[in-house]
Amino acid sequence: MGSAWNAVLTGSKYWIMFPSSPSDPPPPGVYVSEDQSEVTSPLSIAEWLIGFHSEARKTRGCREGICKEGEVLHVPSGWWHLVVNLSPSIAITQNFVPRAHLAKVLAFLKNKPEQVSGFKSDMNDPYDLFVSRLKKKHLDLQREGLTEVESLRGGKKRKWEELIGSTRDQRLTSCGFSFGFGDGDEEEVPRKDS
């Protein structure tokens, strides 16, 4: 969901990358669980290179190349990739969230925190951290992303909301309701405050 760039300061790196889509299988030698919560591959990069590299190079959409000192490579969101240093190397990489993927990233951080990596062990809620930092720097973007997360839910209402035709927030701000039997004697039942 996030993208990245990698700038090689010294040395050189071999990259092999594969596009990712629901219709394409993962690269050879990579296995994704049915619910897509786990990705497994051989124990080492060397094993993958020996066992799957030549087959992987024939995969539709495969891109490979060498980045040398002073070059920058963009890794598109969701692309599978493997990197091997061809010589002693120093590089800087930065992950970022493209605007088009903000809602998906927010939903992932919120709904799958156990799959988020790269934080210190005392980080309990990466979603709240991301949302609060986004709010400080880009309030409009934060609001837009949170609104889109709701629409990603597909406008899916809970069954109760479908039945009564309103959301919880709408019900909390409304007044009581009445039992109307058409005889003009509609006594209002007040809302019980908690």
Disulfide bonds with the S-S distance in Angstrom:
none
